[in-house]
Amino acid sequence: MLGRLAWIVTRPITQGSEYPLWSLRGAVASALGDAFLFGGLLALVTWRVVHVEHRRFADLGLASPGWGRELARGYALGLAWAVAALFIAVAAGWAAVSGGVRQSALVAFTPLWMVVSVFQAGVEEVIFRGWMLSLLVRRRGPCKAVLIQALLFGCLHLLVDANTALAVLHGLVFGVFAGLHAQYRRGIWGVIGIHGAYNFAAIPIIAVSGGGRYGPAGWHYAAVALTGVGASVAYILFKRSAGHVRFPR
């Protein structure tokens, strides 16, 4: 229902046609659509946590000390992660940097993309790694909880119109990484930074490596592989400190 509402709100802007994010209509429509969709989801989860579960919103992994440093550190890691995937794809000959999109357009919309990407990623992390994971850990244990929420997070990406199968796989692998990271760091600010920066960086990377077109590309495959490496490292760190890690209630 929220997705349908977002589509109705943005349709007058796009006039029923598809516009890329690096065009004025595409950027504005995407920002408004995300505001309605993810803002509505955040309101629903907040209402449930506060009025049904009688918990504080901060209990969803947001009360960790040093949250600003966690967010900044995660954002830097997310940017490095996305750029490294591009370098790997170009070095391996899977992708080529092209000039299909004007640099001035990419620079002009960068502030908007950064804000929207962090907001969208933050809501997803609150839902999956803050609310859902914390409930599942108490009921199923940490390992099963990570797998269940990762599977559901991957299924969320069935809504991605372009390259659905790869998007679901990427969402599943990232869900495993994010679930382990949230438990290891005892909060979700770090993974909000990683997720937000990664989503932001993907926009200009797709623009310059995919000729401005969405769909399967070498960068996507390199990104999935790096995410798998990140999930493996997170699992090792989590297992080493499993006796000391307690996810926020």
VEXDREN-2710 file (C-alpha; in Angstrom, 1 decimal):
% VEXDREN-2710
k/r/px/py/pz
1/MET/0.0/0.0/0.0
2/LEU/2.8/2.4/0.8
3/GLY/4.6/1.5/-2.4
4/ARG/1.4/2.2/-4.3
5/LEU/1.0/5.6/-2.6
6/ALA/4.6/6.5/-3.4
7/TRP/3.9/5.6/-7.1
8/ILE/0.8/7.8/-7.1
9/VAL/2.6/10.8/-5.6
10/THR/5.6/10.6/-8.0
11/ARG/3.6/9.9/-11.2
12/PRO/2.7/13.5/-11.9
13/ILE/6.5/14.3/-11.8
14/THR/7.5/11.5/-14.1
15/GLN/4.4/11.7/-16.2
16/GLY/4.4/7.9/-16.5
17/SER/7.8/7.6/-18.0
18/GLU/11.1/6.3/-16.5
19/TYR/13.7/8.9/-15.7
20/PRO/17.2/8.1/-14.4
21/LEU/18.3/9.3/-11.0
22/TRP/20.7/11.7/-12.5
23/SER/17.9/13.7/-14.1
24/LEU/15.9/16.3/-12.2
25/ARG/12.6/14.5/-12.6
26/GLY/14.1/11.1/-11.7
27/ALA/15.9/12.4/-8.6
28/VAL/12.9/14.3/-7.3
29/ALA/10.5/11.5/-7.9
30/SER/12.8/9.0/-6.3
31/ALA/13.3/11.2/-3.2
32/LEU/9.6/11.7/-2.8
33/GLY/8.8/8.0/-3.3
34/ASP/11.4/7.0/-0.7
35/ALA/10.0/9.6/1.7
36/PHE/6.5/8.2/1.5
37/LEU/7.5/4.5/1.4
38/PHE/10.3/4.4/4.0
39/GLY/8.8/7.1/6.1
40/GLY/5.6/5.2/6.4
41/LEU/7.4/2.0/7.2
42/LEU/9.4/3.8/10.0
43/ALA/6.2/5.2/11.4
44/LEU/4.6/1.7/11.5
45/VAL/7.5/0.1/13.2
46/THR/7.9/2.9/15.7
47/TRP/4.2/2.7/16.6
48/ARG/4.5/-1.1/17.2
49/VAL/7.6/-0.8/19.3
50/VAL/6.3/2.0/21.5
51/HIS/2.6/1.2/21.8
52/VAL/2.5/-2.6/21.4
53/GLU/5.8/-3.8/22.7
54/HIS/6.2/-1.0/25.2
55/ARG/9.8/-0.4/24.4
56/ARG/11.8/2.7/23.6
57/PHE/12.6/3.4/19.9
58/ALA/16.3/3.6/21.0
59/ASP/16.2/0.0/22.1
60/LEU/16.3/-1.0/18.4
61/GLY/20.1/-1.0/18.5
62/LEU/20.3/2.8/18.4
63/ALA/21.4/3.4/22.0
64/SER/25.0/2.3/21.6
65/PRO/27.6/4.7/22.8
66/GLY/29.7/6.6/20.3
67/TRP/27.1/6.3/17.6
68/GLY/28.5/9.2/15.6
69/ARG/31.9/7.5/15.3
70/GLU/30.2/4.2/14.4
71/LEU/28.1/5.9/11.7
72/ALA/31.1/7.8/10.2
73/ARG/33.4/4.7/10.4
74/GLY/30.7/2.6/8.7
75/TYR/30.1/5.2/6.0
76/ALA/33.8/5.3/5.1
77/LEU/33.9/1.5/4.9
78/GLY/30.8/1.4/2.7
79/LEU/32.3/3.9/0.3
80/ALA/35.6/2.0/0.2
81/TRP/33.7/-1.3/-0.3
82/ALA/31.7/0.0/-3.4
83/VAL/34.7/1.7/-5.0
84/ALA/36.8/-1.5/-4.5
85/ALA/34.1/-3.5/-6.3
86/LEU/34.4/-1.1/-9.2
87/PHE/38.2/-1.3/-9.3
88/ILE/38.0/-5.1/-9.2
89/ALA/35.4/-5.2/-12.0
90/VAL/37.4/-2.9/-14.2
91/ALA/40.7/-4.7/-13.6
92/ALA/39.1/-8.0/-14.4
93/GLY/37.6/-6.7/-17.6
94/TRP/34.1/-7.2/-16.4
95/ALA/33.2/-3.5/-16.6
96/ALA/34.5/-0.3/-18.3
97/VAL/34.2/3.3/-17.1
98/SER/32.3/5.2/-19.7
99/GLY/31.1/8.8/-20.1
100/GLY/27.5/8.1/-20.7
101/VAL/26.4/10.4/-17.9
102/ARG/27.5/14.0/-17.6
103/GLN/29.7/14.6/-14.5
104/SER/28.0/17.8/-13.7
105/ALA/24.7/15.9/-13.3
106/LEU/26.3/13.4/-11.0
107/VAL/27.8/16.2/-8.8
108/ALA/24.6/18.2/-8.8
109/PHE/22.5/15.5/-7.3
110/THR/25.1/14.1/-4.9
111/PRO/23.8/15.8/-1.7
112/LEU/20.3/14.6/-2.4
113/TRP/21.4/11.0/-3.0
114/MET/23.5/11.0/0.2
115/VAL/20.6/12.1/2.4
116/VAL/18.0/9.8/0.8
117/SER/20.4/6.8/0.8
118/VAL/21.2/7.1/4.5
119/PHE/17.5/7.6/5.3
120/GLN/16.4/4.6/3.2
121/ALA/19.2/2.4/4.5
122/GLY/18.5/3.5/8.1
123/VAL/14.9/2.5/7.9
124/GLU/15.8/-0.9/6.5
125/GLU/18.4/-1.4/9.2
126/VAL/15.9/-0.4/12.0
127/ILE/13.4/-2.9/10.7
128/PHE/15.6/-5.9/9.9
129/ARG/18.7/-5.5/12.2
130/GLY/17.1/-3.4/14.9
131/TRP/13.6/-4.7/15.4
132/MET/13.4/-8.1/13.7
133/LEU/16.9/-9.4/14.6
134/SER/16.5/-8.4/18.3
135/LEU/13.2/-10.4/18.5
136/LEU/14.6/-13.4/16.6
137/VAL/17.8/-13.6/18.8
138/ARG/15.7/-14.1/21.9
139/ARG/13.4/-16.6/20.3
140/ARG/15.7/-18.6/17.9
141/GLY/19.3/-17.8/19.0
142/PRO/21.8/-15.6/17.3
143/CYS/22.8/-17.8/14.3
144/LYS/19.2/-18.8/13.3
145/ALA/18.2/-15.2/13.8
146/VAL/20.8/-13.9/11.4
147/LEU/19.8/-16.4/8.7
148/ILE/16.1/-15.8/9.0
149/GLN/16.3/-12.0/8.8
150/ALA/18.8/-12.2/6.0
151/LEU/16.4/-14.5/4.0
152/LEU/13.6/-12.0/4.5
153/PHE/15.8/-9.1/3.6
154/GLY/16.8/-10.9/0.4
155/CYS/13.1/-11.5/-0.4
156/LEU/12.5/-7.8/0.0
157/HIS/14.6/-7.3/-3.1
158/LEU/12.1/-9.2/-5.1
159/LEU/10.6/-5.8/-5.5
160/VAL/13.7/-4.6/-7.5
161/ASP/12.6/-4.3/-11.1
162/ALA/16.0/-4.6/-12.7
163/ASN/18.2/-7.7/-12.3
164/THR/15.9/-9.2/-9.6
165/ALA/17.8/-12.5/-9.1
166/LEU/21.2/-10.8/-8.5
167/ALA/19.5/-8.2/-6.2
168/VAL/18.0/-11.0/-4.1
169/LEU/21.3/-12.8/-3.8
170/HIS/23.1/-9.6/-2.9
171/GLY/20.4/-8.7/-0.3
172/LEU/20.7/-12.2/1.2
173/VAL/24.5/-12.0/1.5
174/PHE/24.4/-8.5/2.9
175/GLY/21.7/-9.5/5.3
176/VAL/24.0/-12.1/6.8
177/PHE/26.9/-9.6/7.1
178/ALA/24.7/-6.9/8.6
179/GLY/23.1/-9.2/11.1
180/LEU/26.5/-10.4/12.3
181/HIS/28.0/-6.9/12.3
182/ALA/25.0/-5.5/14.4
183/GLN/25.5/-8.2/17.0
184/TYR/29.3/-7.9/17.1
185/ARG/29.1/-4.1/17.5
186/ARG/26.1/-4.2/19.8
187/GLY/24.1/-1.7/17.7
188/ILE/23.1/-0.8/14.2
189/TRP/24.7/2.6/13.6
190/GLY/27.8/1.1/11.9
191/VAL/25.8/-0.9/9.5
192/ILE/23.5/2.0/8.8
193/GLY/26.6/3.9/7.6
194/ILE/27.9/1.0/5.5
195/HIS/24.5/0.4/4.0
196/GLY/23.8/4.1/3.3
197/ALA/27.2/4.8/1.8
198/TYR/27.0/1.6/-0.3
199/ASN/23.6/2.6/-1.7
200/PHE/24.8/6.1/-2.4
201/ALA/28.0/5.0/-4.2
202/ALA/26.0/2.5/-6.3
203/ILE/24.2/5.4/-8.1
204/PRO/27.2/7.1/-9.7
205/ILE/29.0/3.8/-10.2
206/ILE/26.1/2.4/-12.2
207/ALA/26.0/5.6/-14.1
208/VAL/29.7/5.4/-15.2
209/SER/30.1/1.6/-15.4
210/GLY/26.7/0.6/-16.8
211/GLY/26.4/3.4/-19.4
212/GLY/23.6/4.9/-17.2
213/ARG/21.5/1.7/-17.5
214/TYR/20.4/-0.6/-14.6
215/GLY/20.9/-4.3/-14.9
216/PRO/23.5/-7.0/-14.4
217/ALA/27.0/-5.7/-14.8
218/GLY/30.5/-6.7/-13.7
219/TRP/30.4/-4.3/-10.8
220/HIS/27.4/-6.2/-9.3
221/TYR/29.2/-9.5/-9.3
222/ALA/32.3/-8.0/-7.8
223/ALA/30.1/-6.4/-5.1
224/VAL/28.4/-9.6/-4.2
225/ALA/31.8/-11.4/-3.9
226/LEU/33.2/-8.6/-1.6
227/THR/30.0/-8.8/0.5
228/GLY/30.5/-12.5/0.9
229/VAL/34.1/-11.9/2.1
230/GLY/32.8/-9.3/4.5
231/ALA/30.2/-11.7/5.8
232/SER/32.9/-14.4/6.4
233/VAL/35.1/-11.9/8.3
234/ALA/32.1/-10.8/10.4
235/TYR/31.2/-14.4/11.2
236/ILE/34.8/-15.1/12.4
237/LEU/34.8/-12.0/14.6
238/PHE/31.4/-12.8/16.0
239/LYS/32.3/-16.4/16.8
240/ARG/35.5/-15.3/18.6
241/SER/33.5/-12.9/20.8
242/ALA/30.2/-14.8/21.0
243/GLY/30.6/-15.3/24.7
244/HIS/30.8/-11.5/25.3
245/VAL/28.4/-10.2/22.7
246/ARG/24.9/-9.3/23.8
247/PHE/22.5/-7.7/21.3
248/PRO/20.6/-4.7/22.8
249/ARG/17.2/-5.7/24.1
END
